[in-house]
Amino acid sequence: MEPSFADIPIVDGHIHFDDVKSMPDILHIMETVPLARVNLVSTPNIHTVNQNPALIQFKTAHPDRAYVSGGLDYVQVMADPGRIEDPDRMSDPLAG
């Protein structure tokens, strides 16, 4: 008998995770959908180095439920806004 879609564990492609305060929301989504695991991604942001600490905290609290894709330190790039075409795009990765 073929498994139904509901029987197949789902691993989400990725979720932009930048704040530990949203951990309960992510867990709620994981339970509702359900998602077996998520890949949490740090995105560039001009207001902080990266979201790696939040990713690590989620992974520490739920090691069997998350993969993490850490971000680089963009401080040097952000220190010279002339090096990027649209600095606002860096602060909002979903901006058009």
trRosetta pair geometry for C-beta under 8 A, 3 or more apart (Angstrom, degrees):
i j d omega theta_ij theta_ji phi_ij phi_ji
3 7 4.0 -123 -172 85 106 130
3 8 5.8 123 116 -56 130 84
4 7 5.0 98 55 1 69 103
4 8 7.8 -136 99 -10 41 87
5 8 5.9 -58 -156 26 39 111
9 36 3.5 32 -173 -47 108 148
9 37 7.7 44 160 2 117 85
10 33 6.6 -94 69 128 143 121
10 34 7.0 150 37 98 109 57
10 35 5.1 -79 92 -120 100 59
10 36 5.8 152 57 3 44 87
11 35 7.0 91 -119 -170 25 89
11 36 5.8 -50 -71 64 68 100
11 37 4.7 -5 -120 64 91 94
11 38 7.3 178 -163 -86 63 26
11 39 7.2 60 165 -28 98 94
11 67 8.0 39 -168 3 120 121
12 15 6.1 27 120 -35 145 97
12 35 5.1 -5 -35 -141 102 140
12 37 7.4 -137 21 100 77 52
12 38 4.6 3 42 -121 122 75
12 39 6.4 -145 88 21 81 75
13 39 6.8 -73 141 42 29 120
14 38 7.6 100 -138 178 30 79
14 39 4.5 -56 -102 88 71 105
14 40 7.4 135 -160 -108 74 11
14 41 4.6 34 -179 -25 123 126
14 69 6.8 -31 -128 21 125 135
15 26 6.4 130 129 -126 163 115
15 38 5.3 -9 7 -180 122 127
15 39 7.1 148 16 76 70 53
15 40 5.6 -33 69 -108 91 60
15 41 6.7 167 75 17 36 86
16 41 5.5 -49 -99 73 52 98
16 43 5.1 0 -142 -24 112 129
16 93 6.6 -175 -115 62 152 139
17 22 7.0 -155 -144 80 78 120
17 26 6.8 11 -108 -76 116 150
17 40 4.0 -25 16 -157 140 107
17 41 6.7 123 17 46 80 45
17 42 7.5 -51 66 -76 75 52
17 51 6.3 173 100 139 64 142
17 54 6.0 -158 135 121 94 118
17 55 6.0 119 86 -87 120 76
17 58 6.5 -32 160 -14 155 157
18 22 7.9 45 58 24 58 134
18 42 7.4 107 -95 -132 74 60
18 43 6.8 -57 -70 37 117 96
18 45 7.0 103 -136 -52 137 151
18 51 4.3 -104 -122 -100 63 144
18 54 6.1 104 -171 50 22 160
19 22 5.0 81 80 0 94 102
19 51 7.7 -71 -43 -137 42 120
19 54 6.0 -78 -96 -123 8 151
20 23 5.6 -8 -174 -27 56 115
20 54 4.9 -143 -54 -131 75 89
20 57 5.2 -16 -107 89 121 148
20 58 7.2 -161 -119 -54 74 84
22 25 4.7 -50 -168 40 73 120
22 26 6.0 77 134 -25 86 96
23 26 5.8 -55 -147 35 33 110
23 27 6.3 30 157 -16 66 107
23 57 7.7 -89 -73 113 139 105
23 58 5.7 -169 -113 -102 107 94
23 61 7.1 32 -163 68 146 154
24 27 5.6 -56 -145 40 33 111
24 28 6.2 38 154 -24 66 105
25 28 5.6 -52 -148 33 31 114
25 29 6.5 32 153 -17 64 103
26 29 5.8 -53 -151 36 32 111
26 30 6.3 35 150 -22 65 106
26 38 6.7 -104 -179 31 114 168
26 40 7.8 14 -150 -93 159 112
26 58 7.4 -5 73 -135 153 136
27 30 5.4 -51 -147 34 34 116
27 31 6.4 30 155 -16 65 105
27 62 7.4 -173 -94 -69 108 156
27 65 7.8 34 -112 144 84 159
28 31 5.9 -58 -149 38 30 107
28 32 6.1 27 155 -20 65 112
29 32 5.7 -59 -141 39 29 111
29 33 6.1 30 164 -26 67 108
29 35 7.0 15 123 8 82 125
30 33 6.5 -51 -142 27 22 108
30 34 6.4 36 159 -160 53 68
30 35 4.3 -84 -134 56 71 100
30 38 6.3 -97 -90 -33 116 117
30 65 6.7 48 -175 -173 163 123
31 34 5.9 -21 -158 -116 25 94
35 38 5.8 49 136 -63 142 87
36 65 7.7 -150 152 -134 45 66
37 64 7.7 -105 -96 149 105 51
37 65 5.6 -175 -116 -169 65 39
37 66 6.2 176 -164 -81 83 24
37 67 6.4 62 157 -13 122 88
38 65 6.9 16 19 150 83 80
38 66 5.4 -19 64 -113 80 77
38 67 7.3 -144 103 33 40 72
39 66 7.4 137 -101 -164 25 66
39 67 4.5 -21 -109 71 75 106
39 68 7.3 166 -162 -91 59 18
39 69 6.0 37 171 -15 101 109
40 55 5.0 174 109 -125 123 91
40 58 5.8 87 -27 76 168 149
40 59 7.5 -135 39 -53 131 91
40 66 5.6 4 -7 -164 111 120
40 67 7.2 177 21 84 68 50
40 68 5.0 -22 65 -111 96 72
40 69 7.1 -173 89 26 46 72
41 55 7.9 33 -112 -97 3 130
41 68 7.9 165 -80 -162 33 54
41 69 4.6 -9 -110 64 74 112
41 71 7.7 85 170 -60 65 94
42 50 4.7 47 168 175 135 104
42 51 4.1 -172 -126 55 88 88
42 52 5.4 -14 -78 -61 157 60
42 54 7.9 141 -97 57 94 98
42 55 5.7 -77 -54 -31 101 137
42 68 7.8 41 -23 -179 95 95
42 69 6.8 -145 19 100 75 65
42 70 5.3 14 14 -157 134 39
42 71 3.1 -115 110 -18 117 106
43 51 6.9 26 30 7 60 125
43 71 6.5 -105 -14 -88 6 140
43 93 4.6 -81 -176 -30 142 150
44 50 7.6 -47 -107 -105 40 82
44 71 6.6 176 -69 -162 50 134
44 72 7.9 -11 -88 59 89 85
44 74 5.1 49 -137 -21 102 160
44 90 5.0 -67 122 -162 122 86
44 93 6.8 125 50 -74 79 107
45 48 5.2 12 95 47 122 82
45 50 7.1 139 30 -112 98 38
45 51 7.2 76 4 -40 136 94
45 74 7.8 143 45 48 41 130
45 90 7.2 164 -109 147 18 79
45 91 6.0 66 -148 -130 60 55
46 74 7.9 -78 -92 102 51 123
46 78 5.0 157 -130 -134 78 127
46 87 6.4 53 -74 179 149 96
46 90 5.5 88 -46 105 98 111
46 91 4.6 -49 19 -78 106 97
47 91 6.7 73 -17 -132 94 104
48 51 7.1 79 98 -69 133 61
49 52 7.8 -43 102 19 102 106
49 73 5.1 -24 -168 -128 104 83
49 74 7.3 157 -160 37 50 66
49 75 5.9 -26 -114 -50 83 104
50 70 6.9 71 138 -179 144 78
50 71 3.5 -169 -148 79 129 116
50 72 6.7 154 -71 70 142 24
50 73 6.4 -98 -18 -88 114 51
50 74 7.3 113 -66 6 91 90
51 54 4.7 -41 180 39 89 117
51 55 6.0 96 121 -26 86 96
51 71 6.3 71 34 10 73 130
52 55 5.4 -57 -146 38 36 114
52 56 6.1 35 159 -20 70 105
52 68 8.0 95 -139 162 64 131
52 70 4.6 36 -108 -142 103 104
52 71 6.1 -132 -50 39 90 78
53 56 5.7 -54 -145 37 31 111
53 57 6.3 33 156 -22 65 105
54 57 5.7 -53 -148 34 32 112
54 58 6.6 31 154 -17 65 103
55 58 5.9 -56 -152 35 31 108
55 59 6.2 26 153 -15 66 110
55 68 4.1 114 172 -146 117 129
55 69 7.8 -121 -141 51 152 38
55 70 6.1 -165 72 -92 156 71
56 59 5.6 -56 -144 41 32 111
56 60 6.1 36 155 -23 66 107
56 68 7.0 57 -72 -128 48 178
57 60 5.7 -52 -145 35 29 113
57 61 6.4 22 157 -13 63 109
58 61 5.9 -63 -149 41 29 106
58 62 6.1 -33 171 37 68 104
58 66 5.5 34 130 10 105 177
58 68 7.3 141 71 -82 106 116
59 62 7.0 -83 -131 66 21 66
59 63 6.0 54 172 -104 66 60
59 66 5.1 -122 -96 89 67 120
59 67 7.9 32 -106 -146 112 13
59 68 5.1 -67 -57 -28 133 128
60 63 6.9 9 -132 -63 19 90
62 65 3.9 -40 159 43 115 117
62 66 5.4 81 96 -3 103 109
63 66 7.4 -87 -135 47 19 83
71 74 7.7 -46 156 -19 112 102
73 76 7.6 71 119 1 90 88
74 77 4.7 -50 -172 44 84 115
74 78 5.4 82 126 -23 92 102
74 90 7.3 -165 146 -168 157 130
75 78 5.8 -61 -141 44 29 107
75 79 6.1 39 156 -32 65 105
76 79 5.7 -49 -148 24 29 116
76 80 7.4 -10 163 14 58 102
77 80 6.9 -85 -162 53 30 82
77 83 5.5 -124 -149 89 71 133
77 84 6.2 64 172 -40 107 115
77 90 7.9 -169 119 -125 121 157
78 81 7.1 13 -161 -77 44 70
78 87 7.7 101 -132 -142 71 105
78 90 7.1 -167 -93 126 94 153
80 83 4.7 65 103 -13 103 112
81 84 6.4 -69 -163 45 52 91
81 87 4.6 -22 -146 -72 110 138
84 87 5.7 114 82 -80 117 62
84 89 7.7 -143 155 59 121 105
84 90 6.1 28 143 -40 165 131
85 89 7.6 10 82 25 85 138
86 89 3.9 63 102 -5 112 117
86 90 7.4 164 101 -14 67 78
87 90 5.6 -50 -161 27 45 114
87 91 7.0 35 148 -14 70 102
88 91 5.8 -57 -153 37 41 107
88 92 6.5 -10 162 25 73 104
88 95 6.4 -89 130 113 92 178
89 92 6.8 -83 -143 63 26 73
89 93 7.6 61 168 -109 64 36
89 95 5.3 -133 -117 73 59 123
90 93 7.8 8 -154 -75 26 68
92 95 4.0 81 98 -33 111 109
